[in-house]
Amino acid sequence: MTIEEFVKNFYIEKQNILNSSFDTQSEYISLVSTKIEELNLNEIKNEKFKKIISYLLDDTFYTILLGLDGSASIGDLQEPFKIYDEEDNLISDGGDLEGYAYKYFHENKLETENSKCDFIAQIHFKKENEGGRNHYVKSDYRCQLVFNFDDYQTSARQIYIGTDFAFPGDMVNAEIDILSQEYFNEKLKVGMVFKLYESLQLIGTGKIIKIVNEKLFKD
């Protein structure tokens, strides 16, 4: 097992726990799923609650991996641990897990490694009292996108990762497809920020975390 496979399995386990916690259709329903079902939440409240649990699991698994790596504490202890597989092969002797942990738990590497979009971005939607929308949007939502390096607007299609909804005040990762691809050829790079508009209303901001369409990449 490689270091990346070790971290990837942690992420897969996180997803399995999350999915089983909200699965009410299986033959063997978990206790957590039963308790959540008893709350009798509507679709929107259930999705909000699922996102909270997902954030909690991300933080938990990410902290454990960094703790094993020696980059964070586990309880009152902070030191690197050596990790071996079942054949006694050394997987990590400390300091090797953090990079992969960040890619899987913060950049959604598993979901996006085969993506065909233009780029992956982290989006922060403004709250209603900050001038943002007063209602949620669903995945496949389109609005206008403007990068900070000029005032050219293009339509941006957003497919949200790990959720079907984005609410005012939310921060979500999304696969982004832009309409005017040729205009942005060789102009984009990781870390670039942009603004999202509905007509003249600024509803959110974003930052590129991964460029998928190589034609857009600024060398």
C-alpha positions as CSV (number, residue, x, y, z in Angstrom):
1,M,0.0,0.0,0.0
2,T,1.3,3.5,-0.9
3,I,1.0,6.6,1.2
4,E,-1.7,7.9,-1.2
5,E,-3.7,4.7,-1.0
6,F,-3.6,4.8,2.8
7,V,-5.0,8.4,2.8
8,K,-7.5,7.6,0.0
9,N,-9.0,4.7,2.1
10,F,-9.5,7.1,5.0
11,Y,-11.5,9.3,2.7
12,I,-13.5,6.4,1.3
13,E,-14.3,5.3,4.8
14,K,-15.5,8.9,5.7
15,Q,-17.8,8.8,2.7
16,N,-19.1,5.3,3.6
17,I,-20.0,6.6,7.1
18,L,-21.7,9.7,5.8
19,N,-23.7,7.7,3.2
20,S,-24.8,5.0,5.7
21,S,-25.8,7.7,8.2
22,F,-28.4,9.0,5.8
23,D,-29.5,5.8,4.1
24,T,-33.0,4.8,5.1
25,Q,-33.5,2.3,2.3
26,S,-31.0,-0.4,3.1
27,E,-32.0,-3.7,4.7
28,Y,-29.7,-3.0,7.6
29,I,-30.2,0.6,8.7
30,S,-27.6,2.0,11.1
31,L,-28.6,3.5,14.5
32,V,-27.4,6.9,13.3
33,S,-29.6,6.7,10.2
34,T,-32.6,5.7,12.4
35,K,-32.1,8.7,14.7
36,I,-31.8,11.1,11.8
37,E,-34.9,9.7,10.2
38,E,-36.8,10.3,13.5
39,L,-36.0,14.0,13.2
40,N,-38.5,14.0,10.2
41,L,-36.5,16.7,8.3
42,N,-37.7,18.0,5.0
43,E,-35.4,17.7,1.9
44,I,-33.7,21.1,2.5
45,K,-33.1,20.7,6.2
46,N,-31.9,17.1,5.7
47,E,-29.3,18.4,3.1
48,K,-28.1,21.1,5.5
49,F,-27.7,18.6,8.3
50,K,-25.9,16.2,6.0
51,K,-23.4,18.9,5.1
52,I,-22.8,19.7,8.8
53,I,-22.0,16.0,9.4
54,S,-19.8,15.9,6.3
55,Y,-17.8,18.9,7.6
56,L,-17.5,17.2,11.0
57,L,-16.2,14.0,9.5
58,D,-13.8,15.8,7.2
59,D,-12.3,17.7,10.2
60,T,-12.1,14.5,12.3
61,F,-10.4,12.3,9.7
62,Y,-8.1,15.1,8.5
63,T,-7.0,15.8,12.1
64,I,-6.4,12.1,12.7
65,L,-4.2,11.8,9.6
66,L,-2.3,15.0,10.6
67,G,-1.9,13.5,14.1
68,L,-0.4,10.3,12.7
69,D,1.9,12.5,10.6
70,G,3.1,14.5,13.6
71,S,1.6,17.8,12.2
72,A,-1.3,17.9,14.8
73,S,-1.9,16.6,18.2
74,I,-4.0,13.6,19.1
75,G,-5.3,14.4,22.6
76,D,-2.3,15.9,24.4
77,L,0.3,14.1,22.3
78,Q,2.0,15.4,19.1
79,E,4.6,13.2,17.5
80,P,5.0,11.4,14.2
81,F,4.0,7.7,14.0
82,K,5.5,5.0,11.8
83,I,2.9,3.2,9.8
84,Y,3.4,-0.3,8.4
85,D,1.2,-2.5,6.2
86,E,0.2,-6.1,7.1
87,E,3.4,-7.4,5.4
88,D,5.5,-5.1,7.7
89,N,6.4,-2.7,4.8
90,L,6.9,0.9,6.0
91,I,4.1,3.2,4.6
92,S,5.1,6.3,6.4
93,D,7.6,7.3,9.0
94,G,6.0,10.8,9.6
95,G,5.6,13.9,7.5
96,D,4.2,12.1,4.4
97,L,0.4,12.2,4.9
98,E,-0.5,15.9,5.1
99,G,-0.2,16.7,1.4
100,Y,-2.4,13.8,0.3
101,A,-4.9,14.4,3.2
102,Y,-5.4,18.0,2.0
103,K,-6.0,16.9,-1.6
104,Y,-8.6,14.3,-0.6
105,F,-10.4,16.1,2.3
106,H,-10.2,19.7,1.1
107,E,-9.8,19.5,-2.7
108,N,-12.0,16.5,-3.4
109,K,-9.4,14.6,-5.3
110,L,-11.4,11.4,-5.5
111,E,-14.4,13.1,-7.0
112,T,-12.5,15.3,-9.4
113,E,-9.6,13.2,-10.6
114,N,-11.5,12.2,-13.8
115,S,-13.4,15.4,-14.2
116,K,-13.9,16.9,-17.7
117,C,-14.7,20.4,-16.4
118,D,-12.6,23.6,-17.0
119,F,-11.5,24.0,-13.4
120,I,-12.3,23.2,-9.8
121,A,-13.0,26.1,-7.5
122,Q,-13.9,26.8,-3.9
123,I,-17.0,29.1,-3.8
124,H,-18.2,31.2,-0.9
125,F,-21.8,32.5,-1.3
126,K,-22.6,35.7,0.4
127,K,-25.3,35.7,3.2
128,E,-28.6,37.4,2.5
129,N,-27.8,40.2,5.0
130,E,-24.5,40.7,3.2
131,G,-26.3,41.4,-0.1
132,G,-26.3,37.8,-1.3
133,R,-29.2,35.6,-2.5
134,N,-32.2,34.9,-0.3
135,H,-32.6,31.3,-1.5
136,Y,-30.5,28.3,-2.2
137,V,-29.3,27.2,-5.6
138,K,-29.1,23.6,-6.9
139,S,-26.2,21.9,-8.6
140,D,-26.0,22.8,-12.4
141,Y,-26.7,26.4,-11.5
142,R,-25.4,29.1,-13.9
143,C,-24.5,32.7,-13.2
144,Q,-21.9,35.3,-14.4
145,L,-18.3,35.0,-13.5
146,V,-15.7,37.8,-13.5
147,F,-12.0,37.3,-12.8
148,N,-10.0,40.0,-11.0
149,F,-7.6,40.6,-13.8
150,D,-10.2,42.2,-16.1
151,D,-13.9,43.0,-16.3
152,Y,-14.9,40.4,-18.9
153,Q,-18.0,38.4,-17.9
154,T,-18.7,34.8,-18.9
155,S,-21.4,32.3,-17.9
156,A,-20.3,29.7,-15.4
157,R,-22.0,26.4,-14.9
158,Q,-21.4,24.9,-11.4
159,I,-21.6,21.3,-10.4
160,Y,-21.3,21.1,-6.6
161,I,-19.1,18.4,-5.1
162,G,-20.6,16.3,-2.2
163,T,-23.9,18.2,-2.2
164,D,-26.8,19.1,-4.5
165,F,-27.5,22.4,-2.9
166,A,-25.6,25.6,-2.0
167,F,-27.2,28.0,0.5
168,P,-26.5,31.6,1.3
169,G,-23.4,31.7,3.5
170,D,-22.1,28.3,2.3
171,M,-18.6,27.5,1.2
172,V,-18.6,24.7,-1.4
173,N,-16.2,23.1,-3.9
174,A,-17.5,22.9,-7.5
175,E,-16.6,21.8,-11.0
176,I,-16.8,24.9,-13.2
177,D,-17.5,25.1,-16.9
178,I,-17.2,28.5,-18.5
179,L,-18.8,29.6,-21.7
180,S,-16.0,31.7,-23.2
181,Q,-13.2,29.2,-23.0
182,E,-11.2,30.6,-25.9
183,Y,-11.0,34.1,-24.3
184,F,-9.4,32.6,-21.1
185,N,-6.9,30.4,-22.9
186,E,-3.5,30.6,-21.1
187,K,-4.8,33.2,-18.6
188,L,-5.8,31.1,-15.5
189,K,-3.8,29.6,-12.7
190,V,-4.4,28.0,-9.3
191,G,-5.1,30.6,-6.6
192,M,-6.8,33.1,-8.9
193,V,-10.0,34.6,-7.4
194,F,-13.2,35.6,-9.1
195,K,-16.6,37.1,-8.4
196,L,-20.1,35.6,-9.1
197,Y,-22.9,37.8,-10.2
198,E,-26.7,37.6,-10.9
199,S,-27.2,40.6,-13.2
200,L,-25.6,43.4,-11.2
201,Q,-25.9,41.6,-7.8
202,L,-22.6,40.2,-6.3
203,I,-23.7,36.9,-4.8
204,G,-20.4,35.2,-4.1
205,T,-16.6,34.9,-4.6
206,G,-14.4,32.0,-5.6
207,K,-10.9,30.7,-5.9
208,I,-9.4,28.2,-8.4
209,I,-8.0,25.2,-6.6
210,K,-7.3,23.0,-9.7
211,I,-7.2,23.6,-13.4
212,V,-8.5,20.7,-15.5
213,N,-8.7,22.2,-19.0
214,E,-5.0,22.6,-19.8
215,K,-5.7,25.1,-22.5
216,L,-6.6,27.6,-19.8
217,F,-3.5,27.2,-17.8
218,K,-1.2,30.2,-17.6
219,D,2.4,29.0,-17.7
